[in-house]
Amino acid sequence: MHARIAKYSYTGDPEALARTAEDGMLPIFQAQSGFKAYSLADIGGEIISFSAWDSAEAAEAANAAAADWVAENMAGKVQLKESHIGEILIGTALGVSTKAGITA
């Protein structure tokens, strides 16, 4: 399983931005092949986006979809600072474990 993690700077109310993302970005992610989970967190005045995917390819496709959606729907409100794709090593909510045969 793979993760897409992105960090955004923002202006405005983070709760309102999260509602906009939940109404707009979440359905796009859910419609994509390999989608597992999506979370947003406000950390130190930045928004961290975390999504989980079946494969690195699905996470990369999500990266492109997110960039397009943010450009069209949140221009001037959020700005991408960095984005990463990587393998999830442990994820208790996702059932990912380092122990063979054990689901978290």
MMTF fields as JSON, N, C-alpha, C and O atoms, coordinates in Angstrom:
{
  "mmtfVersion": "1.0.0",
  "mmtfProducer": "UNKNOWN",
  "numBonds": 415,
  "numAtoms": 416,
  "numGroups": 104,
  "numChains": 1,
  "numModels": 1,
  "chainsPerModel": [1],
  "groupsPerChain": [104],
  "chainIdList": ["A"],
  "bondAtomList": [4, 2, 8, 6, 12, 10, 16, 14, 20, 18, 24, 22, 28, 26, 32, 30, 36, 34, 40, 38, 44, 42, 48, 46, 52, 50, 56, 54, 60, 58, 64, 62, 68, 66, 72, 70, 76, 74, 80, 78, 84, 82, 88, 86, 92, 90, 96, 94, 100, 98, 104, 102, 108, 106, 112, 110, 116, 114, 120, 118, 124, 122, 128, 126, 132, 130, 136, 134, 140, 138, 144, 142, 148, 146, 152, 150, 156, 154, 160, 158, 164, 162, 168, 166, 172, 170, 176, 174, 180, 178, 184, 182, 188, 186, 192, 190, 196, 194, 200, 198, 204, 202, 208, 206, 212, 210, 216, 214, 220, 218, 224, 222, 228, 226, 232, 230, 236, 234, 240, 238, 244, 242, 248, 246, 252, 250, 256, 254, 260, 258, 264, 262, 268, 266, 272, 270, 276, 274, 280, 278, 284, 282, 288, 286, 292, 290, 296, 294, 300, 298, 304, 302, 308, 306, 312, 310, 316, 314, 320, 318, 324, 322, 328, 326, 332, 330, 336, 334, 340, 338, 344, 342, 348, 346, 352, 350, 356, 354, 360, 358, 364, 362, 368, 366, 372, 370, 376, 374, 380, 378, 384, 382, 388, 386, 392, 390, 396, 394, 400, 398, 404, 402, 408, 406, 412, 410],
  "bondOrderList": [1, 1, 1, 1, 1, 1, 1, 1, 1, 1, 1, 1, 1, 1, 1, 1, 1, 1, 1, 1, 1, 1, 1, 1, 1, 1, 1, 1, 1, 1, 1, 1, 1, 1, 1, 1, 1, 1, 1, 1, 1, 1, 1, 1, 1, 1, 1, 1, 1, 1, 1, 1, 1, 1, 1, 1, 1, 1, 1, 1, 1, 1, 1, 1, 1, 1, 1, 1, 1, 1, 1, 1, 1, 1, 1, 1, 1, 1, 1, 1, 1, 1, 1, 1, 1, 1, 1, 1, 1, 1, 1, 1, 1, 1, 1, 1, 1, 1, 1, 1, 1, 1, 1],
  "groupList": [{"groupName": "MET", "atomNameList": ["N", "CA", "C", "O"], "elementList": ["N", "C", "C", "O"], "formalChargeList": [0, 0, 0, 0], "bondAtomList": [1, 0, 2, 1, 3, 2], "bondOrderList": [1, 1, 2], "singleLetterCode": "M", "chemCompType": "L-PEPTIDE LINKING"}, {"groupName": "HIS", "atomNameList": ["N", "CA", "C", "O"], "elementList": ["N", "C", "C", "O"], "formalChargeList": [0, 0, 0, 0], "bondAtomList": [1, 0, 2, 1, 3, 2], "bondOrderList": [1, 1, 2], "singleLetterCode": "H", "chemCompType": "L-PEPTIDE LINKING"}, {"groupName": "ALA", "atomNameList": ["N", "CA", "C", "O"], "elementList": ["N", "C", "C", "O"], "formalChargeList": [0, 0, 0, 0], "bondAtomList": [1, 0, 2, 1, 3, 2], "bondOrderList": [1, 1, 2], "singleLetterCode": "A", "chemCompType": "L-PEPTIDE LINKING"}, {"groupName": "ARG", "atomNameList": ["N", "CA", "C", "O"], "elementList": ["N", "C", "C", "O"], "formalChargeList": [0, 0, 0, 0], "bondAtomList": [1, 0, 2, 1, 3, 2], "bondOrderList": [1, 1, 2], "singleLetterCode": "R", "chemCompType": "L-PEPTIDE LINKING"}, {"groupName": "ILE", "atomNameList": ["N", "CA", "C", "O"], "elementList": ["N", "C", "C", "O"], "formalChargeList": [0, 0, 0, 0], "bondAtomList": [1, 0, 2, 1, 3, 2], "bondOrderList": [1, 1, 2], "singleLetterCode": "I", "chemCompType": "L-PEPTIDE LINKING"}, {"groupName": "LYS", "atomNameList": ["N", "CA", "C", "O"], "elementList": ["N", "C", "C", "O"], "formalChargeList": [0, 0, 0, 0], "bondAtomList": [1, 0, 2, 1, 3, 2], "bondOrderList": [1, 1, 2], "singleLetterCode": "K", "chemCompType": "L-PEPTIDE LINKING"}, {"groupName": "TYR", "atomNameList": ["N", "CA", "C", "O"], "elementList": ["N", "C", "C", "O"], "formalChargeList": [0, 0, 0, 0], "bondAtomList": [1, 0, 2, 1, 3, 2], "bondOrderList": [1, 1, 2], "singleLetterCode": "Y", "chemCompType": "L-PEPTIDE LINKING"}, {"groupName": "SER", "atomNameList": ["N", "CA", "C", "O"], "elementList": ["N", "C", "C", "O"], "formalChargeList": [0, 0, 0, 0], "bondAtomList": [1, 0, 2, 1, 3, 2], "bondOrderList": [1, 1, 2], "singleLetterCode": "S", "chemCompType": "L-PEPTIDE LINKING"}, {"groupName": "THR", "atomNameList": ["N", "CA", "C", "O"], "elementList": ["N", "C", "C", "O"], "formalChargeList": [0, 0, 0, 0], "bondAtomList": [1, 0, 2, 1, 3, 2], "bondOrderList": [1, 1, 2], "singleLetterCode": "T", "chemCompType": "L-PEPTIDE LINKING"}, {"groupName": "GLY", "atomNameList": ["N", "CA", "C", "O"], "elementList": ["N", "C", "C", "O"], "formalChargeList": [0, 0, 0, 0], "bondAtomList": [1, 0, 2, 1, 3, 2], "bondOrderList": [1, 1, 2], "singleLetterCode": "G", "chemCompType": "PEPTIDE LINKING"}, {"groupName": "ASP", "atomNameList": ["N", "CA", "C", "O"], "elementList": ["N", "C", "C", "O"], "formalChargeList": [0, 0, 0, 0], "bondAtomList": [1, 0, 2, 1, 3, 2], "bondOrderList": [1, 1, 2], "singleLetterCode": "D", "chemCompType": "L-PEPTIDE LINKING"}, {"groupName": "PRO", "atomNameList": ["N", "CA", "C", "O"], "elementList": ["N", "C", "C", "O"], "formalChargeList": [0, 0, 0, 0], "bondAtomList": [1, 0, 2, 1, 3, 2], "bondOrderList": [1, 1, 2], "singleLetterCode": "P", "chemCompType": "L-PEPTIDE LINKING"}, {"groupName": "GLU", "atomNameList": ["N", "CA", "C", "O"], "elementList": ["N", "C", "C", "O"], "formalChargeList": [0, 0, 0, 0], "bondAtomList": [1, 0, 2, 1, 3, 2], "bondOrderList": [1, 1, 2], "singleLetterCode": "E", "chemCompType": "L-PEPTIDE LINKING"}, {"groupName": "LEU", "atomNameList": ["N", "CA", "C", "O"], "elementList": ["N", "C", "C", "O"], "formalChargeList": [0, 0, 0, 0], "bondAtomList": [1, 0, 2, 1, 3, 2], "bondOrderList": [1, 1, 2], "singleLetterCode": "L", "chemCompType": "L-PEPTIDE LINKING"}, {"groupName": "PHE", "atomNameList": ["N", "CA", "C", "O"], "elementList": ["N", "C", "C", "O"], "formalChargeList": [0, 0, 0, 0], "bondAtomList": [1, 0, 2, 1, 3, 2], "bondOrderList": [1, 1, 2], "singleLetterCode": "F", "chemCompType": "L-PEPTIDE LINKING"}, {"groupName": "GLN", "atomNameList": ["N", "CA", "C", "O"], "elementList": ["N", "C", "C", "O"], "formalChargeList": [0, 0, 0, 0], "bondAtomList": [1, 0, 2, 1, 3, 2], "bondOrderList": [1, 1, 2], "singleLetterCode": "Q", "chemCompType": "L-PEPTIDE LINKING"}, {"groupName": "TRP", "atomNameList": ["N", "CA", "C", "O"], "elementList": ["N", "C", "C", "O"], "formalChargeList": [0, 0, 0, 0], "bondAtomList": [1, 0, 2, 1, 3, 2], "bondOrderList": [1, 1, 2], "singleLetterCode": "W", "chemCompType": "L-PEPTIDE LINKING"}, {"groupName": "ASN", "atomNameList": ["N", "CA", "C", "O"], "elementList": ["N", "C", "C", "O"], "formalChargeList": [0, 0, 0, 0], "bondAtomList": [1, 0, 2, 1, 3, 2], "bondOrderList": [1, 1, 2], "singleLetterCode": "N", "chemCompType": "L-PEPTIDE LINKING"}, {"groupName": "VAL", "atomNameList": ["N", "CA", "C", "O"], "elementList": ["N", "C", "C", "O"], "formalChargeList": [0, 0, 0, 0], "bondAtomList": [1, 0, 2, 1, 3, 2], "bondOrderList": [1, 1, 2], "singleLetterCode": "V", "chemCompType": "L-PEPTIDE LINKING"}],
  "groupTypeList": [0, 1, 2, 3, 4, 2, 5, 6, 7, 6, 8, 9, 10, 11, 12, 2, 13, 2, 3, 8, 2, 12, 10, 9, 0, 13, 11, 4, 14, 15, 2, 15, 7, 9, 14, 5, 2, 6, 7, 13, 2, 10, 4, 9, 9, 12, 4, 4, 7, 14, 7, 2, 16, 10, 7, 2, 12, 2, 2, 12, 2, 2, 17, 2, 2, 2, 2, 10, 16, 18, 2, 12, 17, 0, 2, 9, 5, 18, 15, 13, 5, 12, 7, 1, 4, 9, 12, 4, 13, 4, 9, 8, 2, 13, 9, 18, 7, 8, 5, 2, 9, 4, 8, 2],
  "groupIdList": [1, 2, 3, 4, 5, 6, 7, 8, 9, 10, 11, 12, 13, 14, 15, 16, 17, 18, 19, 20, 21, 22, 23, 24, 25, 26, 27, 28, 29, 30, 31, 32, 33, 34, 35, 36, 37, 38, 39, 40, 41, 42, 43, 44, 45, 46, 47, 48, 49, 50, 51, 52, 53, 54, 55, 56, 57, 58, 59, 60, 61, 62, 63, 64, 65, 66, 67, 68, 69, 70, 71, 72, 73, 74, 75, 76, 77, 78, 79, 80, 81, 82, 83, 84, 85, 86, 87, 88, 89, 90, 91, 92, 93, 94, 95, 96, 97, 98, 99, 100, 101, 102, 103, 104],
  "secStructList": [7, 3, 3, 3, 3, 3, 3, 3, 3, 3, 7, 1, 7, 2, 2, 2, 2, 2, 2, 2, 2, 2, 2, 2, 2, 2, 2, 2, 2, 2, 2, 1, 6, 6, 3, 3, 3, 3, 3, 3, 3, 3, 3, 6, 6, 3, 3, 3, 3, 3, 3, 3, 3, 1, 1, 2, 2, 2, 2, 2, 2, 2, 2, 2, 2, 2, 2, 2, 2, 2, 2, 2, 2, 7, 6, 6, 6, 3, 3, 3, 3, 3, 3, 3, 3, 3, 3, 7, 1, 7, 5, 4, 4, 4, 6, 5, 7, 1, 1, 6, 6, 7, 7, 7],
  "xCoordList": [0.851, 0.0, 0.899, 1.982, 0.429, 1.214, 0.446, -0.784, 1.208, 0.628, 1.007, 2.074, 0.102, 0.39, 0.288, -0.758, 1.365, 1.369, 1.738, 2.757, 0.893, 1.132, 0.994, 0.166, 1.821, 1.779, 1.395, 1.974, 0.404, -0.096, -0.032, -0.306, 0.326, 0.096, -1.321, -1.851, -1.93, -3.299, -3.595, -2.898, -4.661, -5.223, -6.686, -7.314, -7.224, -8.634, -8.825, -7.888, -10.05, -10.478, -10.17, -10.71, -9.314, -8.977, -10.178, -10.237, -11.127, -12.34, -13.149, -13.651, -13.273, -13.992, -13.258, -13.886, -11.93, -11.145, -11.328, -11.43, -11.371, -11.56, -12.941, -13.072, -13.966, -15.311, -15.326, -15.939, -14.644, -14.566, -13.868, -14.314, -12.777, -12.053, -12.897, -12.89, -13.616, -14.466, -15.574, -15.901, -16.145, -17.211, -16.703, -17.423, -15.458, -14.958, -13.863, -13.976, -12.8, -11.662, -11.959, -11.605, -12.607, -12.883, -13.653, -13.254, -14.729, -15.423, -14.552, -14.697, -13.656, -12.752, -11.812, -11.613, -11.237, -10.367, -11.147, -10.66, -12.345, -13.134, -13.471, -13.625, -13.587, -13.915, -12.703, -12.851, -11.494, -10.281, -9.96, -10.198, -9.422, -9.001, -7.904, -6.976, -8.019, -6.983, -7.131, -6.283, -8.187, -8.376, -8.631, -9.385, -7.994, -8.189, -8.625, -9.529, -8.004, -8.295, -7.831, -6.966, -8.442, -8.097, -8.246, -9.263, -7.246, -7.277, -6.633, -5.736, -7.115, -6.5, -6.225, -7.014, -5.101, -4.768, -4.216, -3.476, -4.587, -4.038, -2.918, -3.167, -1.692, -0.522, 0.327, 0.922, 0.37, 1.218, 0.928, 1.852, -0.334, -0.688, -0.514, -0.578, -0.296, -0.231, -1.229, -1.529, -1.728, -2.612, -1.787, -1.08, -1.899, -1.262, -2.368, -3.343, -2.21, -3.137, -2.482, -1.354, -3.198, -2.711, -3.766, -4.933, -3.361, -4.264, -3.515, -2.304, -4.258, -3.678, -4.245, -5.421, -3.366, -3.68, -3.108, -2.13, -3.72, -3.252, -1.849, -1.115, -1.468, -0.184, 0.423, -0.246, 1.7, 2.373, 1.743, 1.632, 1.332, 0.714, -0.609, -0.902, -1.399, -2.665, -2.402, -3.126, -1.374, -1.019, -0.549, -0.88, 0.211, 0.66, -0.526, -0.568, -1.483, -2.684, -3.457, -3.997, -3.504, -4.169, -3.445, -4.081, -2.133, -1.34, -1.74, -1.924, -1.873, -2.27, -3.702, -3.986, -4.609, -6.002, -6.11, -6.875, -5.348, -5.372, -4.857, -5.439, -3.777, -3.218, -4.237, -4.407, -4.911, -5.927, -7.079, -7.513, -7.579, -8.733, -8.393, -9.179, -7.24, -6.832, -6.701, -7.156, -6.091, -5.93, -7.284, -7.432, -8.268, -9.576, -10.475, -11.325, -10.296, -11.266, -10.738, -11.527, -9.421, -8.888, -7.76, -6.966, -7.695, -6.667, -6.774, -7.866, -5.649, -5.623, -5.907, -5.693, -6.39, -6.69, -5.646, -5.295, -5.153, -4.111, -3.023, -3.275, -1.801, -0.668, 0.141, 0.549, 0.369, 1.158, 2.594, 3.222, 3.117, 4.513, 5.381, 6.509, 4.848, 5.576, 4.615, 3.551, 5.012, 4.198, 5.126, 6.173, 4.727, 5.545, 4.664, 3.521, 5.208, 4.578, 5.54, 6.741, 5.019, 5.88, 5.09, 3.863, 5.794, 5.169, 4.782, 5.561, 3.574, 3.119, 3.677, 3.408, 4.446, 5.079, 4.221, 4.155, 3.566, 2.636, 1.456, 1.638, 0.263, -0.941, -2.054, -2.748, -2.237, -3.216, -4.631, -5.376, -5.014, -6.353, -6.493, -7.608, -5.375, -5.378, -5.099, -5.152, -4.803, -4.508, -3.134, -2.933, -2.176, -0.819, 0.07, 0.099, 0.803, 1.667, 2.981, 3.046, 4.016, 5.315, 5.344, 6.27, 4.372, 4.333, 3.558, 2.383, 4.215, 3.599, 2.349, 2.375, 1.273, 0.054, -0.782, -1.84, -0.341, -1.095, -1.596, -0.835, -2.888, -3.424, -3.609, -4.107, -3.208, -3.283, -4.709, -4.972],
  "yCoordList": [-1.172, 0.0, 1.238, 1.239, 2.275, 3.509, 4.733, 4.76, 5.741, 6.988, 8.137, 8.155, 9.09, 10.397, 11.368, 11.466, 12.085, 13.082, 14.418, 14.541, 15.418, 16.745, 17.78, 17.647, 18.814, 19.915, 21.178, 21.496, 21.897, 23.118, 24.275, 24.092, 25.449, 26.661, 27.105, 26.727, 27.906, 28.329, 29.693, 30.183, 30.28, 31.493, 31.2, 30.423, 31.815, 31.608, 30.588, 30.23, 30.132, 29.208, 27.762, 27.287, 27.051, 25.681, 24.73, 23.776, 24.989, 24.15, 24.299, 23.31, 25.517, 25.756, 25.116, 24.553, 25.203, 24.565, 23.052, 22.411, 22.481, 21.033, 20.622, 19.59, 21.417, 21.105, 21.132, 20.276, 22.126, 22.215, 20.985, 20.423, 20.562, 19.366, 18.102, 17.219, 18.027, 16.858, 16.758, 15.666, 17.894, 17.911, 17.737, 17.216, 18.171, 18.157, 17.146, 16.354, 17.155, 16.269, 14.823, 13.899, 14.627, 13.267, 12.436, 11.3, 12.935, 12.118, 11.765, 10.691, 12.667, 12.379, 11.238, 10.303, 11.322, 10.238, 8.92, 7.883, 8.957, 7.739, 7.08, 5.86, 7.858, 7.318, 6.707, 5.995, 6.983, 6.481, 5.066, 4.701, 4.289, 2.928, 2.929, 3.735, 2.03, 1.861, 2.726, 2.662, 3.543, 4.429, 3.628, 2.655, 4.046, 3.405, 4.387, 4.074, 5.57, 6.496, 7.9, 8.091, 8.891, 10.294, 11.03, 10.888, 11.817, 12.621, 13.972, 14.102, 14.98, 16.302, 16.67, 16.353, 17.342, 17.827, 19.237, 19.562, 20.066, 21.419, 21.351, 21.146, 21.524, 21.39, 22.644, 22.897, 23.412, 24.591, 25.572, 26.171, 25.752, 26.708, 26.187, 26.961, 24.884, 24.253, 23.097, 22.499, 22.8, 21.651, 20.498, 20.635, 19.354, 18.127, 17.225, 16.944, 16.778, 15.864, 14.488, 14.348, 13.468, 12.093, 11.247, 11.26, 10.517, 9.548, 8.238, 8.223, 7.14, 5.8, 5.138, 5.289, 4.396, 3.815, 2.409, 2.078, 1.583, 0.215, 0.145, -0.805, 1.127, 1.055, 2.448, 3.464, 2.465, 3.736, 4.422, 5.648, 3.643, 4.21, 4.906, 5.984, 4.284, 4.899, 6.184, 7.168, 6.169, 7.37, 8.486, 9.65, 8.152, 9.148, 9.738, 10.942, 8.894, 9.383, 10.334, 11.342, 10.008, 10.877, 12.213, 13.256, 12.182, 13.406, 14.347, 15.545, 13.801, 14.608, 15.121, 16.278, 14.251, 14.658, 15.757, 16.706, 15.637, 16.651, 17.988, 19.034, 17.959, 19.198, 19.907, 21.123, 19.142, 19.729, 20.315, 21.437, 19.548, 20.002, 21.247, 22.194, 21.249, 22.409, 23.644, 24.724, 23.502, 24.64, 25.214, 26.429, 24.344, 24.789, 25.297, 26.157, 24.778, 25.04, 25.79, 26.3, 25.865, 26.49, 27.47, 27.8, 27.929, 28.899, 30.121, 30.646, 30.565, 31.721, 31.395, 32.232, 30.177, 29.765, 28.802, 28.868, 27.909, 26.971, 26.937, 27.149, 26.663, 26.549, 25.32, 25.172, 24.441, 23.243, 23.621, 24.369, 23.107, 23.357, 22.15, 22.303, 20.94, 19.728, 18.555, 18.578, 17.526, 16.326, 15.121, 15.187, 14.022, 12.806, 11.574, 11.546, 10.568, 9.253, 8.255, 8.294, 7.36, 6.358, 5.161, 5.205, 4.106, 2.878, 3.032, 3.539, 2.591, 2.594, 1.336, 0.222, 1.515, 0.382, -0.18, -1.395, 0.696, 0.293, 1.243, 2.457, 0.709, 1.529, 0.804, -0.02, 1.096, 0.355, 0.494, -0.486, 1.664, 1.854, 1.246, 1.023, 0.979, 0.469, -1.031, -1.614, -1.653, -3.073, -3.412, -4.51, -2.49, -2.724, -3.011, -2.244, -4.136, -4.528, -5.07, -5.539, -5.002, -5.583, -7.077, -7.764, -7.593, -9.003, -9.806, -9.536, -10.79, -11.61, -12.313, -12.886, -12.257, -12.941, -12.212, -12.708, -11.058, -10.314, -9.032, -8.29, -8.781, -7.498, -6.625, -7.062, -5.402, -4.45, -4.047, -3.252],
  "zCoordList": [0.0, 0.0, 0.0, 0.584, -0.66, -0.81, -0.328, -0.326, 0.078, 0.565, -0.347, -0.96, -0.416, -0.992, 0.168, 0.81, 0.438, 1.5, 0.872, 0.191, 1.112, 0.559, 1.662, 2.564, 1.573, 2.529, 1.773, 0.734, 2.313, 1.701, 2.698, 3.884, 2.222, 2.992, 2.638, 1.593, 3.51, 3.229, 3.83, 4.718, 3.305, 3.883, 4.155, 3.436, 5.182, 5.501, 6.603, 7.318, 6.722, 7.765, 7.356, 6.357, 8.103, 7.718, 7.753, 6.978, 8.647, 8.7, 7.409, 6.874, 6.916, 5.666, 4.491, 3.595, 4.496, 3.438, 3.474, 2.428, 4.678, 4.817, 4.303, 3.645, 4.596, 4.084, 2.556, 1.918, 1.977, 0.514, -0.049, -1.049, 0.585, 0.131, 0.306, -0.551, 1.412, 1.644, 0.598, 0.133, 0.234, -0.764, -2.192, -3.043, -2.466, -3.837, -4.109, -5.045, -3.309, -3.557, -3.169, -3.9, -2.023, -1.559, -2.584, -2.839, -3.185, -4.188, -5.395, -5.979, -5.761, -6.88, -6.498, -7.273, -5.301, -4.829, -4.742, -5.194, -4.169, -3.994, -5.326, -5.387, -6.382, -7.704, -8.397, -9.39, -7.877, -8.511, -8.047, -6.896, -8.958, -8.657, -7.589, -7.643, -6.633, -5.618, -4.387, -3.496, -4.299, -3.149, -1.872, -1.88, -0.776, 0.529, 1.615, 2.39, 1.691, 2.788, 2.425, 1.571, 3.11, 2.904, 4.214, 4.893, 4.581, 5.804, 5.54, 4.707, 6.274, 6.281, 7.729, 8.619, 7.963, 9.302, 9.193, 8.264, 10.156, 10.261, 11.288, 12.476, 10.83, 11.7, 11.557, 10.509, 12.617, 12.616, 11.508, 10.959, 11.167, 10.129, 8.711, 7.756, 8.563, 7.249, 7.227, 8.26, 6.054, 5.9, 5.344, 4.346, 6.022, 5.568, 5.037, 5.735, 3.803, 3.171, 3.117, 2.645, 3.606, 3.565, 2.874, 3.265, 1.856, 1.238, 1.042, 0.819, 1.131, 0.995, -0.254, -0.584, -0.944, -2.252, -2.361, -1.691, -3.206, -3.419, -4.006, -3.733, -4.8, -5.51, -5.659, -5.466, -6.007, -6.271, -7.48, -7.508, -8.477, -9.67, -9.326, -9.844, -8.453, -8.04, -7.251, -7.402, -6.416, -5.648, -6.579, -6.356, -7.606, -8.579, -9.34, -9.59, -9.708, -10.393, -9.473, -9.927, -8.189, -7.212, -7.104, -6.952, -7.181, -7.116, -8.254, -8.039, -9.455, -10.611, -10.456, -10.764, -9.975, -9.779, -8.737, -8.909, -7.66, -6.602, -7.125, -6.837, -7.886, -8.431, -9.319, -9.231, -10.17, -11.049, -10.248, -10.506, -9.265, -8.485, -7.661, -7.616, -7.018, -6.212, -7.102, -6.724, -8.272, -9.187, -9.604, -9.728, -9.82, -10.283, -9.157, -9.386, -7.952, -6.889, -5.67, -4.874, -5.51, -4.313, -4.611, -3.73, -5.847, -6.223, -5.324, -5.102, -4.814, -3.939, -2.479, -1.602, -2.213, -0.842, -0.288, 0.89, -1.142, -0.729, -1.786, -2.971, -1.33, -2.25, -1.86, -0.708, -2.828, -2.582, -2.268, -3.017, -1.16, -0.785, -1.125, -1.595, -0.885, -1.25, -1.289, -0.67, -2.034, -2.187, -2.304, -2.949, -1.671, -1.678, -1.841, -1.386, -2.491, -2.618, -1.98, -2.246, -1.137, -0.513, -0.037, 0.053, 0.262, 0.749, 2.216, 3.024, 2.551, 3.942, 4.603, 4.154, 5.66, 6.338, 7.461, 7.646, 8.211, 9.261, 9.193, 9.101, 9.237, 9.24, 9.966, 9.37, 11.245, 12.045, 11.501, 11.485, 11.064, 10.515, 9.124, 8.653, 8.471, 7.101, 7.019, 5.936, 8.153, 8.148, 7.607, 7.087, 7.717, 7.24, 8.443, 9.405, 8.376, 9.477, 8.931, 7.794, 9.744, 9.378, 9.675, 9.242, 10.39, 10.787, 9.756, 9.506, 9.158, 8.129, 8.682, 9.771, 7.92, 8.309, 9.345, 9.733, 9.8, 10.81, 10.176, 9.553, 10.343, 9.896, 11.104, 12.142, 10.958, 12.075, 12.335, 13.238]
}
